[in-house]
Amino acid sequence: MPRAQAAWKAALARYAAGQTSVEEALRAWEGLLAAQGDLVAAERDEALRAAERARVEVR
């Protein structure tokens, strides 16, 4: 996630300076969104595994 954030900020700065296209900036934004989605999915999976462990331990 930190790399995706850094890539987005760098692409945005390059776009603002007229050094890159809007397409490159959008690809960096899409990369950031994908990384955030992966993080949410990983946190969800971990929470589900913890809930399953707790459920098994109670039985």
PDBQT receptor file of N, H, CA, C and O in Angstrom, charges set to zero:
ATOM      1  N   MET A   1       0.814  -1.193   0.000  1.00  0.00    +0.000 N 
ATOM      2  CA  MET A   1       0.000   0.000   0.000  1.00  0.00    +0.000 C 
ATOM      3  C   MET A   1       0.865   1.267   0.000  1.00  0.00    +0.000 C 
ATOM      4  O   MET A   1       0.553   2.206  -0.733  1.00  0.00    +0.000 OA
ATOM      5  N   PRO A   2       1.935   1.325   0.793  1.00  0.00    +0.000 N 
ATOM      6  CA  PRO A   2       2.765   2.533   0.757  1.00  0.00    +0.000 C 
ATOM      7  C   PRO A   2       3.343   2.807  -0.633  1.00  0.00    +0.000 C 
ATOM      8  O   PRO A   2       3.457   3.962  -1.043  1.00  0.00    +0.000 OA
ATOM      9  N   ARG A   3       3.705   1.747  -1.354  1.00  0.00    +0.000 N 
ATOM     10  H   ARG A   3       3.612   0.809  -1.021  1.00  0.00    +0.000 HD
ATOM     11  CA  ARG A   3       4.232   1.944  -2.709  1.00  0.00    +0.000 C 
ATOM     12  C   ARG A   3       3.169   2.506  -3.636  1.00  0.00    +0.000 C 
ATOM     13  O   ARG A   3       3.450   3.385  -4.452  1.00  0.00    +0.000 OA
ATOM     14  N   ALA A   4       1.946   2.000  -3.512  1.00  0.00    +0.000 N 
ATOM     15  H   ALA A   4       1.718   1.287  -2.849  1.00  0.00    +0.000 HD
ATOM     16  CA  ALA A   4       0.857   2.490  -4.357  1.00  0.00    +0.000 C 
ATOM     17  C   ALA A   4       0.559   3.959  -4.045  1.00  0.00    +0.000 C 
ATOM     18  O   ALA A   4       0.293   4.751  -4.949  1.00  0.00    +0.000 OA
ATOM     19  N   GLN A   5       0.605   4.311  -2.765  1.00  0.00    +0.000 N 
ATOM     20  H   GLN A   5       0.821   3.668  -2.031  1.00  0.00    +0.000 HD
ATOM     21  CA  GLN A   5       0.381   5.717  -2.392  1.00  0.00    +0.000 C 
ATOM     22  C   GLN A   5       1.492   6.605  -2.942  1.00  0.00    +0.000 C 
ATOM     23  O   GLN A   5       1.226   7.693  -3.453  1.00  0.00    +0.000 OA
ATOM     24  N   ALA A   6       2.716   6.148  -2.839  1.00  0.00    +0.000 N 
ATOM     25  H   ALA A   6       2.931   5.264  -2.424  1.00  0.00    +0.000 HD
ATOM     26  CA  ALA A   6       3.846   6.919  -3.348  1.00  0.00    +0.000 C 
ATOM     27  C   ALA A   6       3.760   7.067  -4.868  1.00  0.00    +0.000 C 
ATOM     28  O   ALA A   6       4.044   8.137  -5.407  1.00  0.00    +0.000 OA
ATOM     29  N   ALA A   7       3.371   6.003  -5.550  1.00  0.00    +0.000 N 
ATOM     30  H   ALA A   7       3.140   5.134  -5.112  1.00  0.00    +0.000 HD
ATOM     31  CA  ALA A   7       3.236   6.060  -7.012  1.00  0.00    +0.000 C 
ATOM     32  C   ALA A   7       2.140   7.041  -7.407  1.00  0.00    +0.000 C 
ATOM     33  O   ALA A   7       2.295   7.792  -8.371  1.00  0.00    +0.000 OA
ATOM     34  N   TRP A   8       1.038   7.038  -6.671  1.00  0.00    +0.000 N 
ATOM     35  H   TRP A   8       0.912   6.428  -5.888  1.00  0.00    +0.000 HD
ATOM     36  CA  TRP A   8      -0.057   7.963  -6.962  1.00  0.00    +0.000 C 
ATOM     37  C   TRP A   8       0.390   9.408  -6.767  1.00  0.00    +0.000 C 
ATOM     38  O   TRP A   8       0.145  10.258  -7.623  1.00  0.00    +0.000 OA
ATOM     39  N   LYS A   9       1.042   9.686  -5.647  1.00  0.00    +0.000 N 
ATOM     40  H   LYS A   9       1.241   8.995  -4.951  1.00  0.00    +0.000 HD
ATOM     41  CA  LYS A   9       1.497  11.053  -5.370  1.00  0.00    +0.000 C 
ATOM     42  C   LYS A   9       2.508  11.515  -6.417  1.00  0.00    +0.000 C 
ATOM     43  O   LYS A   9       2.463  12.661  -6.863  1.00  0.00    +0.000 OA
ATOM     44  N   ALA A  10       3.411  10.630  -6.804  1.00  0.00    +0.000 N 
ATOM     45  H   ALA A  10       3.448   9.699  -6.441  1.00  0.00    +0.000 HD
ATOM     46  CA  ALA A  10       4.416  10.987  -7.806  1.00  0.00    +0.000 C 
ATOM     47  C   ALA A  10       3.762  11.240  -9.163  1.00  0.00    +0.000 C 
ATOM     48  O   ALA A  10       4.100  12.206  -9.846  1.00  0.00    +0.000 OA
ATOM     49  N   ALA A  11       2.829  10.374  -9.552  1.00  0.00    +0.000 N 
ATOM     50  H   ALA A  11       2.555   9.588  -8.998  1.00  0.00    +0.000 HD
ATOM     51  CA  ALA A  11       2.147  10.551 -10.836  1.00  0.00    +0.000 C 
ATOM     52  C   ALA A  11       1.325  11.836 -10.840  1.00  0.00    +0.000 C 
ATOM     53  O   ALA A  11       1.273  12.542 -11.847  1.00  0.00    +0.000 OA
ATOM     54  N   LEU A  12       0.697  12.131  -9.732  1.00  0.00    +0.000 N 
ATOM     55  H   LEU A  12       0.739  11.557  -8.914  1.00  0.00    +0.000 HD
ATOM     56  CA  LEU A  12      -0.090  13.358  -9.633  1.00  0.00    +0.000 C 
ATOM     57  C   LEU A  12       0.811  14.589  -9.747  1.00  0.00    +0.000 C 
ATOM     58  O   LEU A  12       0.465  15.557 -10.423  1.00  0.00    +0.000 OA
ATOM     59  N   ALA A  13       1.950  14.545  -9.091  1.00  0.00    +0.000 N 
ATOM     60  H   ALA A  13       2.231  13.758  -8.542  1.00  0.00    +0.000 HD
ATOM     61  CA  ALA A  13       2.892  15.668  -9.166  1.00  0.00    +0.000 C 
ATOM     62  C   ALA A  13       3.426  15.834 -10.590  1.00  0.00    +0.000 C 
ATOM     63  O   ALA A  13       3.548  16.954 -11.086  1.00  0.00    +0.000 OA
ATOM     64  N   ARG A  14       3.747  14.704 -11.250  1.00  0.00    +0.000 N 
ATOM     65  H   ARG A  14       3.648  13.794 -10.847  1.00  0.00    +0.000 HD
ATOM     66  CA  ARG A  14       4.223  14.784 -12.635  1.00  0.00    +0.000 C 
ATOM     67  C   ARG A  14       3.136  15.332 -13.552  1.00  0.00    +0.000 C 
ATOM     68  O   ARG A  14       3.419  16.115 -14.458  1.00  0.00    +0.000 OA
ATOM     69  N   TYR A  15       1.897  14.921 -13.317  1.00  0.00    +0.000 N 
ATOM     70  H   TYR A  15       1.667  14.284 -12.581  1.00  0.00    +0.000 HD
ATOM     71  CA  TYR A  15       0.787  15.423 -14.134  1.00  0.00    +0.000 C 
ATOM     72  C   TYR A  15       0.603  16.928 -13.917  1.00  0.00    +0.000 C 
ATOM     73  O   TYR A  15       0.420  17.681 -14.873  1.00  0.00    +0.000 OA
ATOM     74  N   ALA A  16       0.651  17.352 -12.667  1.00  0.00    +0.000 N 
ATOM     75  H   ALA A  16       0.799  16.740 -11.891  1.00  0.00    +0.000 HD
ATOM     76  CA  ALA A  16       0.493  18.775 -12.352  1.00  0.00    +0.000 C 
ATOM     77  C   ALA A  16       1.600  19.609 -12.994  1.00  0.00    +0.000 C 
ATOM     78  O   ALA A  16       1.383  20.766 -13.356  1.00  0.00    +0.000 OA
ATOM     79  N   ALA A  17       2.779  19.020 -13.133  1.00  0.00    +0.000 N 
ATOM     80  H   ALA A  17       2.956  18.080 -12.839  1.00  0.00    +0.000 HD
ATOM     81  CA  ALA A  17       3.904  19.727 -13.739  1.00  0.00    +0.000 C 
ATOM     82  C   ALA A  17       3.910  19.597 -15.263  1.00  0.00    +0.000 C 
ATOM     83  O   ALA A  17       4.788  20.145 -15.929  1.00  0.00    +0.000 OA
ATOM     84  N   GLY A  18       2.937  18.876 -15.813  1.00  0.00    +0.000 N 
ATOM     85  H   GLY A  18       2.224  18.430 -15.272  1.00  0.00    +0.000 HD
ATOM     86  CA  GLY A  18       2.863  18.702 -17.258  1.00  0.00    +0.000 C 
ATOM     87  C   GLY A  18       3.869  17.715 -17.814  1.00  0.00    +0.000 C 
ATOM     88  O   GLY A  18       4.196  17.756 -19.000  1.00  0.00    +0.000 OA
ATOM     89  N   GLN A  19       4.362  16.823 -16.959  1.00  0.00    +0.000 N 
ATOM     90  H   GLN A  19       4.095  16.789 -15.996  1.00  0.00    +0.000 HD
ATOM     91  CA  GLN A  19       5.391  15.876 -17.373  1.00  0.00    +0.000 C 
ATOM     92  C   GLN A  19       4.849  14.499 -17.728  1.00  0.00    +0.000 C 
ATOM     93  O   GLN A  19       5.613  13.630 -18.149  1.00  0.00    +0.000 OA
ATOM     94  N   THR A  20       3.561  14.285 -17.568  1.00  0.00    +0.000 N 
ATOM     95  H   THR A  20       2.941  14.992 -17.226  1.00  0.00    +0.000 HD
ATOM     96  CA  THR A  20       2.975  12.980 -17.877  1.00  0.00    +0.000 C 
ATOM     97  C   THR A  20       1.535  13.160 -18.332  1.00  0.00    +0.000 C 
ATOM     98  O   THR A  20       0.969  14.250 -18.256  1.00  0.00    +0.000 OA
ATOM     99  N   SER A  21       0.970  12.085 -18.796  1.00  0.00    +0.000 N 
ATOM    100  H   SER A  21       1.430  11.199 -18.857  1.00  0.00    +0.000 HD
ATOM    101  CA  SER A  21      -0.407  12.136 -19.296  1.00  0.00    +0.000 C 
ATOM    102  C   SER A  21      -1.398  11.834 -18.181  1.00  0.00    +0.000 C 
ATOM    103  O   SER A  21      -1.045  11.304 -17.127  1.00  0.00    +0.000 OA
ATOM    104  N   VAL A  22      -2.631  12.185 -18.446  1.00  0.00    +0.000 N 
ATOM    105  H   VAL A  22      -2.917  12.616 -19.302  1.00  0.00    +0.000 HD
ATOM    106  CA  VAL A  22      -3.684  11.877 -17.488  1.00  0.00    +0.000 C 
ATOM    107  C   VAL A  22      -3.869  10.364 -17.376  1.00  0.00    +0.000 C 
ATOM    108  O   VAL A  22      -4.260   9.863 -16.322  1.00  0.00    +0.000 OA
ATOM    109  N   GLU A  23      -3.591   9.640 -18.453  1.00  0.00    +0.000 N 
ATOM    110  H   GLU A  23      -3.273  10.047 -19.309  1.00  0.00    +0.000 HD
ATOM    111  CA  GLU A  23      -3.720   8.177 -18.417  1.00  0.00    +0.000 C 
ATOM    112  C   GLU A  23      -2.770   7.558 -17.395  1.00  0.00    +0.000 C 
ATOM    113  O   GLU A  23      -3.144   6.634 -16.672  1.00  0.00    +0.000 OA
ATOM    114  N   GLU A  24      -1.541   8.068 -17.338  1.00  0.00    +0.000 N 
ATOM    115  H   GLU A  24      -1.237   8.818 -17.925  1.00  0.00    +0.000 HD
ATOM    116  CA  GLU A  24      -0.593   7.547 -16.351  1.00  0.00    +0.000 C 
ATOM    117  C   GLU A  24      -1.061   7.856 -14.929  1.00  0.00    +0.000 C 
ATOM    118  O   GLU A  24      -0.963   7.011 -14.039  1.00  0.00    +0.000 OA
ATOM    119  N   ALA A  25      -1.561   9.055 -14.726  1.00  0.00    +0.000 N 
ATOM    120  H   ALA A  25      -1.640   9.741 -15.449  1.00  0.00    +0.000 HD
ATOM    121  CA  ALA A  25      -2.068   9.414 -13.399  1.00  0.00    +0.000 C 
ATOM    122  C   ALA A  25      -3.250   8.524 -13.025  1.00  0.00    +0.000 C 
ATOM    123  O   ALA A  25      -3.372   8.099 -11.876  1.00  0.00    +0.000 OA
ATOM    124  N   LEU A  26      -4.118   8.244 -13.992  1.00  0.00    +0.000 N 
ATOM    125  H   LEU A  26      -4.019   8.590 -14.925  1.00  0.00    +0.000 HD
ATOM    126  CA  LEU A  26      -5.268   7.368 -13.717  1.00  0.00    +0.000 C 
ATOM    127  C   LEU A  26      -4.829   5.942 -13.422  1.00  0.00    +0.000 C 
ATOM    128  O   LEU A  26      -5.414   5.284 -12.561  1.00  0.00    +0.000 OA
ATOM    129  N   ARG A  27      -3.812   5.455 -14.119  1.00  0.00    +0.000 N 
ATOM    130  H   ARG A  27      -3.337   5.989 -14.818  1.00  0.00    +0.000 HD
ATOM    131  CA  ARG A  27      -3.300   4.102 -13.825  1.00  0.00    +0.000 C 
ATOM    132  C   ARG A  27      -2.750   4.045 -12.398  1.00  0.00    +0.000 C 
ATOM    133  O   ARG A  27      -2.944   3.052 -11.698  1.00  0.00    +0.000 OA
ATOM    134  N   ALA A  28      -2.074   5.094 -11.972  1.00  0.00    +0.000 N 
ATOM    135  H   ALA A  28      -1.917   5.901 -12.541  1.00  0.00    +0.000 HD
ATOM    136  CA  ALA A  28      -1.560   5.124 -10.598  1.00  0.00    +0.000 C 
ATOM    137  C   ALA A  28      -2.717   5.148  -9.598  1.00  0.00    +0.000 C 
ATOM    138  O   ALA A  28      -2.649   4.494  -8.558  1.00  0.00    +0.000 OA
ATOM    139  N   TRP A  29      -3.775   5.896  -9.907  1.00  0.00    +0.000 N 
ATOM    140  H   TRP A  29      -3.830   6.427 -10.752  1.00  0.00    +0.000 HD
ATOM    141  CA  TRP A  29      -4.952   5.950  -9.036  1.00  0.00    +0.000 C 
ATOM    142  C   TRP A  29      -5.612   4.576  -8.958  1.00  0.00    +0.000 C 
ATOM    143  O   TRP A  29      -6.004   4.127  -7.881  1.00  0.00    +0.000 OA
ATOM    144  N   GLU A  30      -5.731   3.915 -10.103  1.00  0.00    +0.000 N 
ATOM    145  H   GLU A  30      -5.413   4.279 -10.978  1.00  0.00    +0.000 HD
ATOM    146  CA  GLU A  30      -6.310   2.570 -10.125  1.00  0.00    +0.000 C 
ATOM    147  C   GLU A  30      -5.457   1.591  -9.318  1.00  0.00    +0.000 C 
ATOM    148  O   GLU A  30      -5.984   0.712  -8.636  1.00  0.00    +0.000 OA
ATOM    149  N   GLY A  31      -4.144   1.751  -9.402  1.00  0.00    +0.000 N 
ATOM    150  H   GLY A  31      -3.716   2.465  -9.956  1.00  0.00    +0.000 HD
ATOM    151  CA  GLY A  31      -3.244   0.911  -8.600  1.00  0.00    +0.000 C 
ATOM    152  C   GLY A  31      -3.462   1.130  -7.112  1.00  0.00    +0.000 C 
ATOM    153  O   GLY A  31      -3.445   0.179  -6.332  1.00  0.00    +0.000 OA
ATOM    154  N   LEU A  32      -3.664   2.376  -6.721  1.00  0.00    +0.000 N 
ATOM    155  H   LEU A  32      -3.677   3.149  -7.355  1.00  0.00    +0.000 HD
ATOM    156  CA  LEU A  32      -3.924   2.684  -5.318  1.00  0.00    +0.000 C 
ATOM    157  C   LEU A  32      -5.254   2.067  -4.878  1.00  0.00    +0.000 C 
ATOM    158  O   LEU A  32      -5.343   1.479  -3.800  1.00  0.00    +0.000 OA
ATOM    159  N   LEU A  33      -6.274   2.200  -5.707  1.00  0.00    +0.000 N 
ATOM    160  H   LEU A  33      -6.201   2.677  -6.583  1.00  0.00    +0.000 HD
ATOM    161  CA  LEU A  33      -7.569   1.605  -5.364  1.00  0.00    +0.000 C 
ATOM    162  C   LEU A  33      -7.472   0.086  -5.242  1.00  0.00    +0.000 C 
ATOM    163  O   LEU A  33      -8.077  -0.503  -4.347  1.00  0.00    +0.000 OA
ATOM    164  N   ALA A  34      -6.720  -0.547  -6.131  1.00  0.00    +0.000 N 
ATOM    165  H   ALA A  34      -6.228  -0.069  -6.858  1.00  0.00    +0.000 HD
ATOM    166  CA  ALA A  34      -6.542  -2.000  -6.069  1.00  0.00    +0.000 C 
ATOM    167  C   ALA A  34      -5.818  -2.404  -4.784  1.00  0.00    +0.000 C 
ATOM    168  O   ALA A  34      -6.188  -3.386  -4.140  1.00  0.00    +0.000 OA
ATOM    169  N   ALA A  35      -4.792  -1.647  -4.418  1.00  0.00    +0.000 N 
ATOM    170  H   ALA A  35      -4.491  -0.850  -4.941  1.00  0.00    +0.000 HD
ATOM    171  CA  ALA A  35      -4.043  -1.948  -3.192  1.00  0.00    +0.000 C 
ATOM    172  C   ALA A  35      -4.940  -1.790  -1.969  1.00  0.00    +0.000 C 
ATOM    173  O   ALA A  35      -4.871  -2.593  -1.037  1.00  0.00    +0.000 OA
ATOM    174  N   GLN A  36      -5.782  -0.756  -1.970  1.00  0.00    +0.000 N 
ATOM    175  H   GLN A  36      -5.838  -0.105  -2.726  1.00  0.00    +0.000 HD
ATOM    176  CA  GLN A  36      -6.709  -0.567  -0.848  1.00  0.00    +0.000 C 
ATOM    177  C   GLN A  36      -7.714  -1.715  -0.788  1.00  0.00    +0.000 C 
ATOM    178  O   GLN A  36      -8.044  -2.194   0.297  1.00  0.00    +0.000 OA
ATOM    179  N   GLY A  37      -8.195  -2.152  -1.932  1.00  0.00    +0.000 N 
ATOM    180  H   GLY A  37      -7.927  -1.763  -2.813  1.00  0.00    +0.000 HD
ATOM    181  CA  GLY A  37      -9.126  -3.283  -1.976  1.00  0.00    +0.000 C 
ATOM    182  C   GLY A  37      -8.479  -4.553  -1.459  1.00  0.00    +0.000 C 
ATOM    183  O   GLY A  37      -9.108  -5.325  -0.735  1.00  0.00    +0.000 OA
ATOM    184  N   ASP A  38      -7.217  -4.777  -1.828  1.00  0.00    +0.000 N 
ATOM    185  H   ASP A  38      -6.706  -4.150  -2.416  1.00  0.00    +0.000 HD
ATOM    186  CA  ASP A  38      -6.495  -5.951  -1.343  1.00  0.00    +0.000 C 
ATOM    187  C   ASP A  38      -6.333  -5.895   0.169  1.00  0.00    +0.000 C 
ATOM    188  O   ASP A  38      -6.458  -6.915   0.845  1.00  0.00    +0.000 OA
ATOM    189  N   LEU A  39      -6.058  -4.716   0.699  1.00  0.00    +0.000 N 
ATOM    190  H   LEU A  39      -5.956  -3.887   0.149  1.00  0.00    +0.000 HD
ATOM    191  CA  LEU A  39      -5.908  -4.554   2.145  1.00  0.00    +0.000 C 
ATOM    192  C   LEU A  39      -7.219  -4.858   2.865  1.00  0.00    +0.000 C 
ATOM    193  O   LEU A  39      -7.227  -5.549   3.884  1.00  0.00    +0.000 OA
ATOM    194  N   VAL A  40      -8.312  -4.347   2.342  1.00  0.00    +0.000 N 
ATOM    195  H   VAL A  40      -8.306  -3.786   1.514  1.00  0.00    +0.000 HD
ATOM    196  CA  VAL A  40      -9.626  -4.609   2.950  1.00  0.00    +0.000 C 
ATOM    197  C   VAL A  40      -9.931  -6.107   2.916  1.00  0.00    +0.000 C 
ATOM    198  O   VAL A  40     -10.417  -6.666   3.899  1.00  0.00    +0.000 OA
ATOM    199  N   ALA A  41      -9.650  -6.751   1.796  1.00  0.00    +0.000 N 
ATOM    200  H   ALA A  41      -9.255  -6.297   0.997  1.00  0.00    +0.000 HD
ATOM    201  CA  ALA A  41      -9.908  -8.189   1.677  1.00  0.00    +0.000 C 
ATOM    202  C   ALA A  41      -9.051  -8.980   2.659  1.00  0.00    +0.000 C 
ATOM    203  O   ALA A  41      -9.534  -9.932   3.272  1.00  0.00    +0.000 OA
ATOM    204  N   ALA A  42      -7.798  -8.600   2.814  1.00  0.00    +0.000 N 
ATOM    205  H   ALA A  42      -7.405  -7.827   2.316  1.00  0.00    +0.000 HD
ATOM    206  CA  ALA A  42      -6.912  -9.298   3.757  1.00  0.00    +0.000 C 
ATOM    207  C   ALA A  42      -7.399  -9.121   5.188  1.00  0.00    +0.000 C 
ATOM    208  O   ALA A  42      -7.396 -10.073   5.968  1.00  0.00    +0.000 OA
ATOM    209  N   GLU A  43      -7.817  -7.908   5.536  1.00  0.00    +0.000 N 
ATOM    210  H   GLU A  43      -7.819  -7.135   4.903  1.00  0.00    +0.000 HD
ATOM    211  CA  GLU A  43      -8.334  -7.669   6.893  1.00  0.00    +0.000 C 
ATOM    212  C   GLU A  43      -9.614  -8.460   7.124  1.00  0.00    +0.000 C 
ATOM    213  O   GLU A  43      -9.812  -9.007   8.208  1.00  0.00    +0.000 OA
ATOM    214  N   ARG A  44     -10.487  -8.528   6.121  1.00  0.00    +0.000 N 
ATOM    215  H   ARG A  44     -10.326  -8.083   5.240  1.00  0.00    +0.000 HD
ATOM    216  CA  ARG A  44     -11.721  -9.302   6.239  1.00  0.00    +0.000 C 
ATOM    217  C   ARG A  44     -11.410 -10.782   6.441  1.00  0.00    +0.000 C 
ATOM    218  O   ARG A  44     -12.006 -11.434   7.300  1.00  0.00    +0.000 OA
ATOM    219  N   ASP A  45     -10.478 -11.311   5.651  1.00  0.00    +0.000 N 
ATOM    220  H   ASP A  45      -9.995 -10.782   4.954  1.00  0.00    +0.000 HD
ATOM    221  CA  ASP A  45     -10.110 -12.717   5.765  1.00  0.00    +0.000 C 
ATOM    222  C   ASP A  45      -9.534 -13.029   7.140  1.00  0.00    +0.000 C 
ATOM    223  O   ASP A  45      -9.845 -14.064   7.729  1.00  0.00    +0.000 OA
ATOM    224  N   GLU A  46      -8.702 -12.140   7.645  1.00  0.00    +0.000 N 
ATOM    225  H   GLU A  46      -8.450 -11.299   7.166  1.00  0.00    +0.000 HD
ATOM    226  CA  GLU A  46      -8.126 -12.344   8.979  1.00  0.00    +0.000 C 
ATOM    227  C   GLU A  46      -9.211 -12.321  10.048  1.00  0.00    +0.000 C 
ATOM    228  O   GLU A  46      -9.189 -13.136  10.970  1.00  0.00    +0.000 OA
ATOM    229  N   ALA A  47     -10.155 -11.401   9.934  1.00  0.00    +0.000 N 
ATOM    230  H   ALA A  47     -10.173 -10.739   9.185  1.00  0.00    +0.000 HD
ATOM    231  CA  ALA A  47     -11.248 -11.329  10.903  1.00  0.00    +0.000 C 
ATOM    232  C   ALA A  47     -12.107 -12.593  10.849  1.00  0.00    +0.000 C 
ATOM    233  O   ALA A  47     -12.534 -13.099  11.887  1.00  0.00    +0.000 OA
ATOM    234  N   LEU A  48     -12.356 -13.099   9.655  1.00  0.00    +0.000 N 
ATOM    235  H   LEU A  48     -12.008 -12.688   8.812  1.00  0.00    +0.000 HD
ATOM    236  CA  LEU A  48     -13.134 -14.330   9.524  1.00  0.00    +0.000 C 
ATOM    237  C   LEU A  48     -12.395 -15.521  10.129  1.00  0.00    +0.000 C 
ATOM    238  O   LEU A  48     -13.004 -16.363  10.789  1.00  0.00    +0.000 OA
ATOM    239  N   ARG A  49     -11.083 -15.591   9.905  1.00  0.00    +0.000 N 
ATOM    240  H   ARG A  49     -10.588 -14.907   9.368  1.00  0.00    +0.000 HD
ATOM    241  CA  ARG A  49     -10.301 -16.687  10.499  1.00  0.00    +0.000 C 
ATOM    242  C   ARG A  49     -10.308 -16.593  12.021  1.00  0.00    +0.000 C 
ATOM    243  O   ARG A  49     -10.426 -17.610  12.704  1.00  0.00    +0.000 OA
ATOM    244  N   ALA A  50     -10.185 -15.394  12.549  1.00  0.00    +0.000 N 
ATOM    245  H   ALA A  50     -10.089 -14.568  11.994  1.00  0.00    +0.000 HD
ATOM    246  CA  ALA A  50     -10.211 -15.219  14.014  1.00  0.00    +0.000 C 
ATOM    247  C   ALA A  50     -11.570 -15.607  14.569  1.00  0.00    +0.000 C 
ATOM    248  O   ALA A  50     -11.646 -16.236  15.625  1.00  0.00    +0.000 OA
ATOM    249  N   ALA A  51     -12.635 -15.250  13.885  1.00  0.00    +0.000 N 
ATOM    250  H   ALA A  51     -12.573 -14.739  13.027  1.00  0.00    +0.000 HD
ATOM    251  CA  ALA A  51     -13.973 -15.609  14.348  1.00  0.00    +0.000 C 
ATOM    252  C   ALA A  51     -14.161 -17.119  14.306  1.00  0.00    +0.000 C 
ATOM    253  O   ALA A  51     -14.771 -17.693  15.208  1.00  0.00    +0.000 OA
ATOM    254  N   GLU A  52     -13.647 -17.760  13.277  1.00  0.00    +0.000 N 
ATOM    255  H   GLU A  52     -13.152 -17.294  12.544  1.00  0.00    +0.000 HD
ATOM    256  CA  GLU A  52     -13.758 -19.216  13.178  1.00  0.00    +0.000 C 
ATOM    257  C   GLU A  52     -12.967 -19.896  14.294  1.00  0.00    +0.000 C 
ATOM    258  O   GLU A  52     -13.434 -20.868  14.889  1.00  0.00    +0.000 OA
ATOM    259  N   ARG A  53     -11.760 -19.381  14.578  1.00  0.00    +0.000 N 
ATOM    260  H   ARG A  53     -11.380 -18.592  14.095  1.00  0.00    +0.000 HD
ATOM    261  CA  ARG A  53     -10.971 -19.954  15.687  1.00  0.00    +0.000 C 
ATOM    262  C   ARG A  53     -11.717 -19.794  17.002  1.00  0.00    +0.000 C 
ATOM    263  O   ARG A  53     -11.763 -20.731  17.798  1.00  0.00    +0.000 OA
ATOM    264  N   ALA A  54     -12.299 -18.632  17.244  1.00  0.00    +0.000 N 
ATOM    265  H   ALA A  54     -12.262 -17.871  16.597  1.00  0.00    +0.000 HD
ATOM    266  CA  ALA A  54     -13.033 -18.385  18.491  1.00  0.00    +0.000 C 
ATOM    267  C   ALA A  54     -14.235 -19.315  18.576  1.00  0.00    +0.000 C 
ATOM    268  O   ALA A  54     -14.552 -19.833  19.647  1.00  0.00    +0.000 OA
ATOM    269  N   ARG A  55     -14.897 -19.523  17.456  1.00  0.00    +0.000 N 
ATOM    270  H   ARG A  55     -14.639 -19.102  16.587  1.00  0.00    +0.000 HD
ATOM    271  CA  ARG A  55     -16.064 -20.397  17.451  1.00  0.00    +0.000 C 
ATOM    272  C   ARG A  55     -15.673 -21.843  17.753  1.00  0.00    +0.000 C 
ATOM    273  O   ARG A  55     -16.372 -22.537  18.491  1.00  0.00    +0.000 OA
ATOM    274  N   VAL A  56     -14.563 -22.292  17.185  1.00  0.00    +0.000 N 
ATOM    275  H   VAL A  56     -13.996 -21.728  16.586  1.00  0.00    +0.000 HD
ATOM    276  CA  VAL A  56     -14.098 -23.654  17.411  1.00  0.00    +0.000 C 
ATOM    277  C   VAL A  56     -13.648 -23.822  18.857  1.00  0.00    +0.000 C 
ATOM    278  O   VAL A  56     -13.876 -24.875  19.451  1.00  0.00    +0.000 OA
ATOM    279  N   GLU A  57     -13.009 -22.797  19.438  1.00  0.00    +0.000 N 
ATOM    280  H   GLU A  57     -12.824 -21.941  18.955  1.00  0.00    +0.000 HD
ATOM    281  CA  GLU A  57     -12.516 -22.892  20.801  1.00  0.00    +0.000 C 
ATOM    282  C   GLU A  57     -13.657 -22.954  21.809  1.00  0.00    +0.000 C 
ATOM    283  O   GLU A  57     -13.506 -23.551  22.875  1.00  0.00    +0.000 OA
ATOM    284  N   VAL A  58     -14.793 -22.346  21.487  1.00  0.00    +0.000 N 
ATOM    285  H   VAL A  58     -14.916 -21.861  20.621  1.00  0.00    +0.000 HD
ATOM    286  CA  VAL A  58     -15.936 -22.336  22.403  1.00  0.00    +0.000 C 
ATOM    287  C   VAL A  58     -16.583 -23.708  22.475  1.00  0.00    +0.000 C 
ATOM    288  O   VAL A  58     -17.119 -24.082  23.518  1.00  0.00    +0.000 OA
ATOM    289  N   ARG A  59     -16.544 -24.440  21.419  1.00  0.00    +0.000 N 
ATOM    290  H   ARG A  59     -16.109 -24.136  20.572  1.00  0.00    +0.000 HD
ATOM    291  CA  ARG A  59     -17.197 -25.767  21.385  1.00  0.00    +0.000 C 
ATOM    292  C   ARG A  59     -16.535 -26.746  22.238  1.00  0.00    +0.000 C 
ATOM    293  O   ARG A  59     -16.969 -27.896  22.310  1.00  0.00    +0.000 OA
TER     294      ARG A  59
